[in-house]
C-alpha cells in the first residue's frame, strides 16, 4: 500500500501532464487554425468567447496540477535512483517554466487585452491591427506551451517506467 501511495503523485502528474499536452495540441492543431480562417471580427470574437469559457475549475486543476504532483512525486522519490528523480524534476521544471510561466506572462496578458476590448465598437482597420498584435505572439507562446507540456509528459512516462515499486 505504501508503494502505491508513493507512486500515486507521479501517476497523477503523468496523467494530468498528458491531458495538458492534449489540450495544447488540440488547441494548436485544430482550434486556432480553424478560427484563423475567420475574418478579423469573427476571429477575435471567437477567441474572446473561448478564453472566457476555458477558465473553469476543471481546466485550472488540469493546468496547475502536473507541476504540483510532480513536485510531490520528486520529494517522495528523492532517495530513489537518480534517473527517475532527474526525469521527474526535469518534467516539473519544464512544465513550470514552459507552460505555467509562459501562460502567465505571455498568453494571459494577450487574453486580458482581448477580453477588455469592445470589439463591436471597433472599425475594420482597428480590428485588423488588434488581430496582428494578438494572433502571432499568442501562437508563438502557445507553441512553446505545447512543446513544454508534451516533453514534460514524455519525461514523466519514462520516469514511471524506471521507477521501482518496492
C-alpha positions as CSV (number, residue, x, y, z in Angstrom):
1,X,0.0,0.0,0.0
2,X,2.8,2.4,0.9
3,X,4.4,1.9,-2.6
4,X,1.1,2.7,-4.3
5,X,0.8,5.9,-2.3
6,X,4.3,6.8,-3.2
7,X,3.6,6.2,-6.8
8,X,0.2,8.0,-6.9
9,X,1.5,11.6,-7.3
10,X,3.8,10.5,-10.2
11,X,0.9,8.7,-11.9
12,X,-1.4,11.8,-11.4
13,X,1.3,14.1,-12.6
14,X,1.8,12.0,-15.7
15,X,-2.0,11.7,-16.4
16,X,-2.6,15.4,-16.0
17,X,0.5,16.5,-18.0
18,X,-0.8,14.2,-20.7
19,X,-4.2,15.9,-20.6
20,X,-2.5,19.4,-20.7
21,X,-0.4,18.3,-23.7
22,X,-3.6,17.0,-25.3
23,X,-5.4,20.3,-24.7
24,X,-2.5,22.3,-26.0
25,X,-2.1,20.1,-29.1
26,X,-5.8,20.2,-29.9
27,X,-6.0,23.9,-29.5
28,X,-2.9,24.5,-31.7
29,X,-3.8,21.8,-34.2
30,X,-7.5,22.4,-34.7
31,X,-8.9,25.3,-32.8
32,X,-6.6,28.2,-33.7
33,X,-6.1,27.1,-37.4
34,X,-9.9,26.7,-37.7
35,X,-10.7,30.1,-36.3
36,X,-7.7,31.5,-38.1
37,X,-9.7,31.3,-41.3
38,X,-12.4,33.7,-40.0
39,X,-12.4,37.4,-40.6
40,X,-10.9,39.7,-38.0
41,X,-14.1,40.4,-36.1
42,X,-15.2,36.7,-36.0
43,X,-11.7,35.5,-35.1
44,X,-11.3,38.0,-32.2
45,X,-14.9,37.4,-31.0
46,X,-14.5,33.6,-31.1
47,X,-11.2,33.9,-29.2
48,X,-12.8,36.2,-26.6
49,X,-15.6,33.7,-26.1
50,X,-13.3,30.6,-25.8
51,X,-11.0,32.4,-23.4
52,X,-13.9,33.2,-21.1
53,X,-15.2,29.7,-21.2
54,X,-11.9,27.8,-20.7
55,X,-11.3,29.5,-17.3
56,X,-13.2,27.0,-15.2
57,X,-12.2,24.8,-12.2
58,X,-11.6,21.6,-14.2
59,X,-9.3,23.3,-16.6
60,X,-7.4,25.2,-13.9
61,X,-7.0,21.9,-12.0
62,X,-5.6,20.1,-15.1
63,X,-3.4,23.1,-15.8
64,X,-1.7,23.6,-12.4
65,X,-1.8,20.0,-11.0
66,X,1.0,18.4,-13.1
67,X,3.6,20.7,-11.5
68,X,2.2,20.2,-8.0
69,X,2.0,16.4,-8.3
70,X,5.4,16.2,-10.0
71,X,6.9,18.2,-7.2
72,X,5.3,15.9,-4.6
73,X,6.5,12.9,-6.6
74,X,10.1,14.2,-6.7
75,X,10.0,14.7,-2.9
76,X,8.7,11.1,-2.4
77,X,11.3,9.6,-4.8
78,X,14.2,11.7,-3.6
79,X,16.0,8.6,-2.3
80,X,15.4,6.5,-5.4
81,X,17.7,6.1,-8.4
82,X,18.9,9.3,-9.9
83,X,17.4,8.6,-13.3
84,X,13.7,8.7,-12.3
85,X,14.3,11.6,-9.9
86,X,16.1,13.6,-12.5
87,X,13.3,12.9,-15.0
88,X,10.6,14.0,-12.5
89,X,12.5,17.2,-11.6
90,X,13.1,17.9,-15.3
91,X,9.5,17.4,-16.1
92,X,8.3,19.6,-13.3
93,X,10.7,22.4,-14.3
94,X,9.9,22.3,-18.0
95,X,6.2,22.3,-17.2
96,X,6.5,25.2,-14.8
97,X,8.7,27.4,-16.9
98,X,7.5,26.3,-20.3
99,X,3.8,26.1,-19.6
100,X,2.8,27.9,-16.4
101,X,5.1,30.9,-16.6
102,X,4.8,31.3,-20.4
103,X,1.0,31.3,-20.0
104,X,1.0,33.7,-17.1
105,X,3.5,36.2,-18.6
106,X,2.8,35.6,-22.3
107,X,-0.7,34.3,-23.2
108,X,-2.7,35.8,-20.2
109,X,-1.7,39.4,-20.9
110,X,-2.8,39.0,-24.5
111,X,-6.0,37.3,-23.4
112,X,-6.7,40.1,-21.0
113,X,-6.1,42.7,-23.7
114,X,-8.6,40.9,-25.9
115,X,-11.1,40.4,-23.1
116,X,-11.3,44.1,-22.2
117,X,-11.7,45.2,-25.8
118,X,-15.2,46.2,-27.0
119,X,-14.9,44.6,-30.5
120,X,-18.3,45.8,-31.7
121,X,-17.2,49.4,-31.4
122,X,-14.0,49.0,-33.5
123,X,-13.5,49.8,-37.1
124,X,-12.3,47.1,-39.6
125,X,-8.9,48.7,-39.5
126,X,-8.7,48.6,-35.7
127,X,-9.8,45.0,-35.7
128,X,-7.1,44.1,-38.2
129,X,-4.4,45.9,-36.1
130,X,-5.6,44.2,-32.9
131,X,-5.6,40.8,-34.6
132,X,-2.0,41.4,-35.8
133,X,-0.9,42.4,-32.3
134,X,-2.6,39.3,-30.7
135,X,-2.5,36.3,-33.1
136,X,1.2,35.8,-33.9
137,X,2.5,36.3,-30.4
138,X,-0.3,34.2,-28.9
139,X,0.5,31.4,-31.3
140,X,4.2,31.6,-30.5
141,X,3.6,31.3,-26.8
142,X,1.2,28.5,-27.4
143,X,3.7,26.6,-29.4
144,X,6.2,26.8,-26.5
145,X,3.4,25.6,-24.1
146,X,2.6,22.7,-26.3
147,X,6.2,21.5,-26.5
148,X,6.7,22.0,-22.8
149,X,3.6,20.0,-21.9
150,X,4.5,17.3,-24.3
151,X,8.1,17.0,-23.2
152,X,7.0,17.0,-19.5
153,X,4.5,14.2,-20.3
154,X,7.2,12.2,-22.0
155,X,9.7,12.6,-19.2
156,X,7.1,11.6,-16.7
157,X,6.2,8.5,-18.7
158,X,9.8,7.5,-18.8
159,X,10.2,8.2,-15.1
160,X,7.3,5.9,-14.4
161,X,8.9,3.2,-16.5
162,X,12.1,3.4,-14.5
163,X,10.5,3.8,-11.1
164,X,10.9,0.7,-8.9
165,X,7.9,-0.3,-6.8
166,X,9.1,-1.7,-3.5
